[in-house]
Amino acid sequence: MGNRLSKIATRTGDNGSTGLGDGSRTEKDSLRIHAIGDVDELNSHLGVLLCEELPASLREDLLTIQHDLFDLGGELCIPGYVLINEAQVARLDTLLEKYNTDLPPLKEFILPGGARTAALTHVCRTVCRRAERSIISLGKTETVNVPVRQYVNRLSDLLFVLSRVLNRLDGGSDVLWKNSRRTDV
């Protein structure tokens, strides 16, 4: 999979283009580069979340997701290459079921917040949704493998669930949206 970076400042991107993993070049503002950048940003936000105190099993799950996201970015970087598969999507489905099992049903919308870890997870969720939109846009003009789209869709759901779990682990609960706070009603 591509060459390892040994020289960081190559100056080849000074003209507004960047190299892909297959050796081809594309504009730095192309849909593919937007998708890669959004996935990279998501992975970075997960790295910040991992700086917090987390249960060991959740930490391991998030580290596995970080590796998957690196693979996903690699797949986006090499047109035609496949790294994300249905088994990785199924793993997210299993994690969703595992973490959602003990949560109470939602009857109201929730606001991002509560514990710092939950708030950081909400940030990850929103960046994941942006990455998903970028990948969908890319898929309208170029081939994107179905498991890539499925993975980011499931991941955003999982991050929502994890934010609820983390609020409970911190001794709190969901921060509920209250329609009664509106003054124009």
URVEN-V802002 format. One record per pair of residues at least 6 apart in sequence whose C-alpha atoms are under 8 Angstrom apart, sorted by the first residue. I is the first residue (numbers start at 0). J is the second residue. Records with the same first field share a line. If there is no record, write none. Layout:
BEGIN
I->J, J
END
This chain:
BEGIN
0->20
1->20, 21, 22
2->20
11->17
12->18
15->26, 27
16->24, 25, 26, 27
17->24, 25, 26, 27
18->24, 25
19->25, 76, 77
20->73, 76, 77
21->76, 77, 78
26->32
27->33
30->133, 136, 137
31->75, 76, 134, 137
33->133
34->75, 130, 131, 133, 134, 137
35->72, 75, 76
37->126, 127, 129, 130, 133
38->68, 71, 72, 127, 130
39->68, 69, 72
40->126
41->123, 126, 127, 130
42->65, 68, 69
44->119, 122, 123
45->61, 65, 120, 123
46->65
47->119
48->116, 119, 120
49->58, 61
51->116
67->83, 87
70->82, 83
71->82, 83, 147
73->82
74->80, 81, 82, 83
75->143
78->142
79->142
81->144
83->146, 147, 150
84->146, 147
85->146
87->150
88->146, 149, 150, 153
91->150, 153, 154, 157
92->153
94->157
95->156, 157, 160
98->160, 161, 164
99->160, 164
102->163, 164
107->175, 176
108->175, 176
109->173, 174, 175, 176
110->173, 174, 175, 176
111->117, 118, 121, 174
112->118, 121, 173, 174
113->166, 171, 172, 173, 174
114->165, 166, 169, 171
116->162, 165, 166
117->161, 162, 163, 164, 165, 166
118->162
120->158, 159, 161, 162
121->158, 159, 162
123->155, 158
124->154, 155, 156, 158, 159
125->155
127->151, 152, 154, 155
128->151, 152, 155
130->151
131->148, 151, 152
134->143, 148
135->148
137->143
163->172, 173
166->172, 173
167->173
END
